[in-house]
Amino acid sequence: MHIHNKNILITCYTKHPDAKSALEAWFAETKGANWKLTMGIKARYASASFLHGNRVVFNILSDHYRLIAIINYNIGIAEIRFADTHAEYNKINAEKI
C-alpha cells in the first residue's frame, strides 16, 4: 500500500517516544500489505475497528494509542488521519477526522 501523511506518525512518536517502534512497525507492515477487503486487515489486526467512509481504527501498543487511516482498497492507498493516545482519541469524532 502507498501511505500518505506519515508526518502524523512522526508527530505522535515525537510526543510519545514509547510509541515509536509500534508505529514504525505498523507503517512497515502496511506498506507491504495488499489489502483488498476488510478481512485482510482483520486477519492481521484482530482488534481493528471499521467505521463509515473506509476508516479503520487500529489499536497500537496494547490499546494505549489509536491510529485512524482511510483505506482505499481499489487503488491501494492508506491515508493516515490520526495517531495519538487513547485519551486524545476519545476527544475526536473518528468518523469525521
N, C-alpha and C positions, 0 to 999 in steps of 0.2 A: 504494500500500500504506500501511496505517497502521503506524507504527513505535513499538514500546514500548521503554523503557529507554534513551533517548538519553543519560541520565546516565553510562552505561558508556563511551560515546564521549568525553564531556567529561572524564571521569576519565583516560582514556587520553591524550588530546592535551594535557591539563594536565601530565601527567608527561613526555610526549614531544611537544613543540611541532612537531617536523618532520612529525608525522603529521596535524596538524590539517586541512590543506587536502584531503588524500586521504580522511580520514574524513568530512569535511563533504560532499565530492563523492559518496561512497558514499551518505550519508544522502539527499541531494537526488535522486540517481538512483533510489534505492529507493523514496522517497516517491512519485515519479512513475511507478513501474513498475506493471504489472498482470500479475504472474506467475501463471499458471495451472498451469504444469508446470515441471519442472526444466530443460527445454530453453530456456525463456525466460531463465533465469538464465545458462545456459551460453553462450547467444548473446552476451551482454554481458560476462560474466566467464568467459572460457575456462578459467582456472586454478581455478575454484571446485571444491570437493570436496563430495560429498553423503554424509552419514552417516545412520545409523539415527535415526528419530524426526523426520524432516524438518529435520534440522540441516544447515546449509550453512556451509562454511568458506571465507571469502573471503581471498585474499592481497591485502594492502594495501601500497602503496608498494613495489612490486617485491619482495614477499615478506619485507619487514622486519617487517611487522606481520600479525597474523591477527585476523579478526573472525568470530565464530560467531553465527549467527542461526537461530532456529527459524522456519520459514516455514509459515504456514497458508494454503495455496493457495486453499482453498474460500471463506474469508472475507476474504482479502487483508490478513493481518497478518504483520509481521516482528518477532519478539521478539529483541532483541539480548541475547545471553548472555555474551559475552566480547569484549574488544578489548584487545590488548596486543602486546608484542613476540613475535617468533617463538620466542625463548628461553623466555619465560613460557608460551607455548602448549605447548611441549614438556613442561612440568611438570604439565599438567592432563589429565584424561580428557575429551576433546572430546565424547564421546557421552553424558556424564552432567552436564556443566555446565549 
